[in-house]
Amino acid sequence: MVTLVVKHNSGVALLERAPLKLPFLAYLDFLVAKTLMAGQNSIYQIQAPTYGNLITILSIDGGGIRGIIPSVILSFLESELQKLDGEDARLADYFDVVAGTSTGGLVTAMLTAPNKENRPLFAAKDIKTFYLEHSSKIFPQCRGALGQAAKIIRAVLGPRYSGKYLHHIIREKLGSTRLHQALTNVVIPTFDIKRLQPTIFSTYEVKSNECLDALFSDICIGTSAAPTYFPPHFFQMEDKHGSVKEFNLVDGGVAANNPALVAMGEVTKEIFRGNPDFFPIRPMDYGRFLVISLGTGSSKTEEKYSATVARGWGVLGWLISGGSNPLVDVFMQSSADMVDINIAVAFKALRSSKNYLRIGDDTLTGDVSSVDISTDGNLQNLVNIGEKLLKKPVSRVNLEKGIFEPVGNGEGTNEEALVRFAKVLSDERRLREARSPQTKQKKHQIPIHISGRYKAPRLGYLHNVIQVVAIPL
């Protein structure tokens, strides 16, 4: 037996054990082909929309632990992209913008922050695991009658949760990574309670406003600071001139729980500014957008609040009713729905409805509709809801009724729609790579010589650097 170490110029290395009695050159041919195929799966950062036909946006709503639901959807989408382009494919390789609010902002950071190899910190499939491992510590539960009493007292006297573990795990995972280091463009809404206006952390804006180049961890803590659940987040940024800017942030869901329209607005501003990445796209050319927008579910069809019930509510009633926070539920759901309705109308008017996919479930009831019930059973139920949502038909909001209704028109299930979108995203990426001079330059930087003891003329790979070393065992 020998161990064969096969190295390709892309950095891929395969170690194989081969019996000496095999036809040695034939086996080496096989290994060379296998190595080169692995090398071809190495993936470049997404090229600018100017080299393609579309502007691609991924948007993830806020919703606390219900972020598990979109994590299941994201995992499926990434797995489909990997079927097309290899196991190294990640969502950040296909979207011009990834936007997220609150828990969606944290997911956005995990998908786009770089690791030591300058690849996404998390694969999509790992995000569900993150929620399952850490939710019970982020949202520690108080059980029994005394627990419910303690919850009410905390709601009156201060935030329901200290946020210490949330801050710890976010800082541990995201480290010192700053917004400008994101692997694709990122948009994360927050709300500044001192200035009483939204603060949008956008990689586009960082280019002209360095005070927005905050740590990913500070941005995520800020956008997740839901009023009554977590304390507001304060931090400062200093620019090169010594000017200091303060941030007093609460949950971005106050302004835009569904950040899809904010992301489209950021792109439109760049087009107005003449950003060459978008030439020759026009500012109102929304037909060029491809948007996948993921909700975290709602209890809309449960109709658990009514004017009759709420008529007697004071401050406490609006903060706690039936185990939920009606005030937070109302402003976050209204924000998400307004965005969905406006985007759906715009895409319909432009006859490009098939470029917009909104996946959500407005039939949640009981514990699964909560943003903070982190029992093992509830977390698993949320996973199950995400998996079932994939099998449900593609739906859009009925503008009159305000609820999701199946679209029909042959669009099939959400799962089938995501398979189609994955193909469109893969084709768009390949088109951009074919047209981009940057990608061509990278491909032509391969040295034109052979290194090592073996050549594979039968396979026609003489333009690649191959090294094969046989080590006796």
Secondary structure, 3 states (H helix, E strand, C coil): CEEEEEEECCCCEEEEEECCCCCHHHHHHHHHHHHHHHHHCCCCCCCCHHHCCCEEEEEECCCHHHHHHHHHHHHHHHHHHHHHHCCCCCHHHCCCEEEECCHHHHHHHHHHCECCCCCECCCHHHHHHHHHHHHHHHCCCCCHHHHHHHHHHHHHHCCCCCCHHHHHHHHHHHCCCEHHHCCCEEEEEEEECCCCEEEEEEHHHHCCCHHHCCEHHHHHHHHCCCCCCCCCEEEEEECCCCCEEEEEEECCHHHHCCCHHHHHHHHHHHHHCCCHHHCCCCCCCHHHEEEEEECCCCCHHHCCCCHHHHCCCCHHHHHCECCECHHHHHHHHHHHHHHHHHHHHHHHHCCCHHHEEEECCCCCCHHHHCCCCCCHHHHHHHHHHHHHHHHCECEEECCCCCCEEECCCCCCEHHHHHHHHHHHHHHHHHHHHHHCHHHHHHHCCCCCCCCCCCCCHHHCCCCCCEEEEEEEC
